[in-house]
Amino acid sequence: MNYYTASTHLHQDPTQQWLDRRSSYPRRLSRVASLVEQLDILKSRMNIAVIYGGDKQHPGSVINQIPNIRSWKSYQNVAEDIASTLTRLGFKSVHVIADDMHIGDELQSRDIHFVWLNTGGVQGYNPMAHTVSMLEMFGLPYVGHDPMATTILDNKHAFKLEVAALGLKTSPFITWHLARGEFDPAKSKSYQRVFQGYDGPFIVKPISGRASLHVHLVDKPSDLSQMISEVFHATQNHVLIEKYLPGREFCVAVGGLVRAKKKSLEIGESPLIISPTERVLGKDEAIFTSMDIKPISTDRIVLMPSDVTECDITRKLADIASTVFDELNLESLVRLDMRMDEDGEINILEANPKPDLKQPGGGKTSLVCAGLADIGMDYDDLILSLIADRIDLLFCQKRGAIHNILDLLEQKN
């Protein structure tokens, strides 16, 4: 099967890329049979926890309640979708657990061997990295990004700096914190350096957030100060100010090498590209309305052709996504949001390190799941792909961190 391969030569002729493509992952490509055998054994022996975001207002969940810098959501329904799917796929012991101060005791008391992270954190600064950091300390393997990658992906300014370092386009930006005083474009050296000669419009938004909450369009520099103050008081964190891009908006999900189709595992030559999609903006909708206000439905998105050889935009989206996945050494699914500038060039806006994995139904879908059928997959295939890819990666790259999994494979029946 013809899978897209990421190229570090972004300006190479696209057709030549397909002709010259070679595998960069020979060890992983050769182990499909052993991976299938390992998963079959682990299905009956491995205790899995799917973790969702705990509620800080629940008695005993935290020691001291502090602000939520990132808009909080439990994601419990999605965690239950994932857990029921794992059970349907044959995993015999799957538990759904809340993320709070008791998580260590819960994991230990249930003798958990493996964790699926479906939490955005409970409270505080950099909350998405809290639980994964504890899992590293506990010594438990997981589906999700490591603490450093989680931090970079979920902090828009840090991610945009990484993107720029890779030579990929992203909208020009600065950040501001009200501890530095009220924002004044005329006095800000960073504003003058980045936006010299540009008079708007701008996007003002949190550096860490979800679902397009607290994202605002600001027409002119004189209105920035008030909006920055509003976003800051809502989030108690740095605020990102970036150039508004007027073109079409896209998103694409990218994951690891392992993919399942009709429950049969394959290992591709490159990261898996899922659901290249154009977001449909309403007549007066300059930015995509939060899914909390207006759920994702099939009339709000247009799927791009999945074959990169047939669609130039799909190829560009896949090229960018694969480069980000490979060069940032990502280890799990991520969704990238992109937009065209006034010249028609695709810019990366931000990353979503925990994209919505809600099971489609009732006329609603997610930006990840919408295009699964186009690549011969369904929701069960996606969940199987993500856990199989993580197991495979751990065996090939982090074998020293999975003694508990090795013990399960070696124990006698």
N, C-alpha and C positions, 0 to 999 in steps of 0.2 A: 504494500500500500504506500502511496505517495504522501509522506508527511513533510510539513514545512520545517526547514532547518534554519535556525538563527544564524545570521551572518554578521561578523564584526566588520565586514566591509559593506557599509550601508549604501555606498555609491556604486557598487559593482552592478553590472547589467543584470537585471532580475532573471532573465532566461538563462544566462550563464551560471547563476547561482544554482539553478535546478540541475544543470548538467554537471557541475563540479562538486555537487554535494557529497560529503563523506561523513560517516558517523564519528562523533566525538566521544561516544560513550560505549566503547567496545565491551567492557566488562558487563555492564548492565544489559546490553542487547542480547547477550548470550545466555541469560539465565531465566527465561520465561518459565520453563518446565519446573525448575527448582522453586521459583517463586510461587507457582500454583500449588506445588506440594506443601510448601511451608504454610501457606494460607489455609489449606484444607485441614492441617493439623491444628493450627491456632484457633480456628473457628470453634472447636470443641473445648479448648483448654484456656483460652485467654479471656480474662475479665476486663471489659472495656467500660470506661466512664465517658459519657458525653456531658460536657460542662457548659452550663448557661450562666448568664450574669445574675449574681445574687443581689437582693434588694437591701441596701444599707439601712432602710427604715424597719426592716424585720428585726425584732428583738434578738440580740445576741449575734447579729451578723458581722458587726464591726465593733471596735473598742470606742472609737470616737467618730462621729459623723462629720465629714468635711465636704466641700463642694465637689460636684461632678464637673470636671473640666471638659470632658467629652460627653455629649448628650447621652444619657443612660437609656438602655433598653435591655430587657432580660433575655430576649431571643429564646425563651423556653419552648415556644411552639416549634421553632426550627430544630432545636435540640431533640425534641420528641420525634420529629420527622426523620432525622438522621438515625436516631436510636432504633426506631421501628424498621427502618430500611436495613440497618445492619442485622437485625434479627431475621428479617425476611431473607437476607442473603446467606443465612446459616450460622451467624455468630450466636453462640448459646447463652452468653452471659453479658448483657449490656445494661448499664445503669445510667440514669439521668440524674445529675447532681448539681446543686446550686454552688456558684462561686462565691465564697465568703470566708471568714476567718477560720472556719471549721474544715476547710477543704482537705487539709492534710490528714486529719483524723478520719474523715469520710473515706478517703482513698485507701488509707491503711486498714480500716475496719472491714472494708469490702474486698480487700486483697486485690486491688486493681493493678493490672499489668500494663495497661495502655490507655491513653487519654485522647479524646477528640475535643479540641478546644472550640467552643462555639460561644465564647463570652467576649464582651467588649470591656470587661472589668467592672468593678463595683463603685469606686469613687477615687478621687484624688488626681494627681498628675500622672500622665503617661499610663493610664489604667490598663490598656490592652497588653502591656508588657508584664503586669504584676503576676498573673497566674502562670504564664509560661516560665517566668524566672523561678518561681517556686518549684515547678516541675523539674527544671534543670537541677535545682538543689536537692529535690527528693530523689532524683535519678530515675524518673519515669518518662519513657518515650511518649510521643504525642503526634497527632496531626495538627499542624500549625507552623507558624514561622518562629524562628528562634528569637530570643529577647532583643538582640541588636536589630535584626531585620524588621521585627514588629515595630520597634521605636522609630526607625527611619520611615517605614511605609505609612505609619499613622500620624506622623508629623510632617505636614505638607511642605513646610519650608525646607526641612532636611532632605526630603525626597526630591524636591525640585533642584536642590544643589547637586545631588547625586546624578540626576538626569542630565543636568547641564554639563557635569564632568564627563559624561559619556558622549558628549557631542550631540545629544538629542535636543530638539526644540521644546522649550516650555515658556509660558507667558512670563514676561518680566515681572518682578515682584520685590517687595520689601516687607518687613514686619514691624510692628509697633506694640509697645506695652505702656500702659498709662502710668507706670511708676516713673517713666521718663517725662511725664507731664502730658498736657493736651497736645494732640498732633497738630503741627503747623507745617504745611508743605513748603512754605517760604523759608523756614528755618531748618528743615531736615536735610542734612547732607546726603543721606541715602536716597531720599526722594529725588533730589536734584540730580544725583548721579544716574539713577535708573530711569527716571521719567522725564528727563530734560527734553523739552520740545513736544511733549505729549500732554494734552489737556483733558483726557478722558474719552470715553467712560472707563470706570474701574469696577473691579469686583472686590468686595470686602467680606472676609469670612474667617472663621476660626482656623487656627493652624491644625487643630485636631477636632474632627467632628464626623458626623454621619448623616446620610439621607438628605443632604442639601439644607440642613437646618442652619439658621442664622447666616445665610448667604444672601448678599444684597448687591444690587447694581447701583452705582453712584455715578451720576452724570459728569460732575465737574469737581476740580480739586477743592474748592471752597466748602463742599459738602462732606468731605472725607472725615473731618474731625468728629462731627456728631455721630456718624455711622460707626466709626472705630470705637467710640465710647460705648455705643449701644451693644456692639458685639462683645467688647471686653467685659461689660457688666453682666452679660449673659453667661460668659464662659470663664471669667477670671483668669485669662491666659492671653498670651501673645495673639495679635490679630494680623492676618495676612492681607496685604493690599496688592493686587495684581492688575495688569492691563486686561481689559475686556477684549475678548476675541469674538469677532462678529460672525464667524462662519458656522458650518454644520458641526454638530456634536456627535461623537462616537464613543463607544466603550467596547472593550474586549477582555475576556478572561483568559488567563494563561496558567497552566499547571505543569506538572512533571512529565516524565517520559512514559509512564505506564498509563494505559487507557483500556477500558473494558467496553466491548461491544457485544450485546446479547450475552452478557456475563462471561465472555471469553476474553482473557487478558492478552494484550499485545504490548510490546515495548517499542516505541517509536524512536526515530533518530534525532528527535528534537522535542522541545516543550509542546504540550498539547494546547492548541488554540481553540477556544470555545466562544461561540456566540458573538462574532463581530457584528455590531449593531449600531444603527443610527437612531439617536433619540429624536422623537418628533416633538418639536416645540410648537406651542399654540401661537396664534396670531400675535398676541401681546405678551408672549412668554419669552423673555430674554434669557432666562436661566431655567433649568429643568426644575419643576416644582417637586418639593420633598415627597417621597413615597409615603411619609406619615400623613400627609394631607391628601395626596392623590395617588393611590396604589398603582403599581406598574400593571398595565393591561396591554393586550396585543395591539391596541390601536395607538399606543404611545411610543411604539418602537417599530423599526423596520430592519429586518435581518438582512445583512449583506450576504452575497454569495460566499459560501464556505470555501470554495476552491480558489486558492491564491493565484493560480495561473489564469483565472478567468476574470478577476476583478482587481484593478490596480489599487483601489482603496483597501480592500481586504488584505492584499499583499503588504501594503504599507503598515496597516495596523498590526498584522502578524509579525512583521519585521521588527517594529518598535517593541512590541510586547515580548517577543522572544529574546531580544537584546537585553531588555531590562531584567528578565527572569534569569538569564545566564550570567550577566555581568554583576548583578547584585547577589549572586549565589542564593537565590530564593529556593525554598524547600517545600512550598505548598501553594495552593491556588491563590491568585491575586487578580483583582479586576482593575483595569486602567481606564480612566476617563480622559478623553482627548477632544480637541476642538480645532477647527481650521481657523487660521488667521486671515487677514484681509488679502493675503497673497495666495490663499488656498493651501498653505503648508500646514501639516498636522502637528499640533503642539500637545504635549502631555500636560494635563491639568493636575491630576492627582492619582493616588492609588488607594484602593480599598483592600486592606489586608485580611478582612473577614467579610467577603462578599456574601450577599443573601443567598442561602441555600434552601429557602422554603420550597417544599414540594409543590409543583404547579397544580392548579385545580380551581374550579369555580370561575373560570375566565381570567384568573390572575396568574402571573408568572413572575420570574425574576430575571434580571439582566444576564445572569449566568445561564439559567436553564432554558431560556427562550429558544436558543439555537441548537439544542442537543440533538433533535431529530435530524437536522441537516448533516450531522457527522455520524449518523447511525447509532446514536446513544440515547438512553432514557435516564430518568432520575436515578434508578437503581445502579445503572452503569456508572454514573458520575460518582456516587458514594463509594462504590467498589473501586473505582479508579483511584480516588484520593487515598483510601486506606492502603491499597495495594502499593501505590507509588511510595507512600511513606515507609512501609515495611521494607520495600526494595532499597530505597535510599539508605535507610539505617544499616542494612546488611552490607551495602557496598561502600559507604562512607563513614559510618559511625558505629562500627561493630562493637567497639569497646563500651558503648553506652547502652547496650541492650542485653546484658547478661541475663536478665530475668526472662527475656523472650527466648534466648538460646536454651535456658534451662527448661522451658516449656516444650521446646522442640525435641530435647534429648531425653525427657523423662519417659519411663517405660509405661506402656498402657496399663 
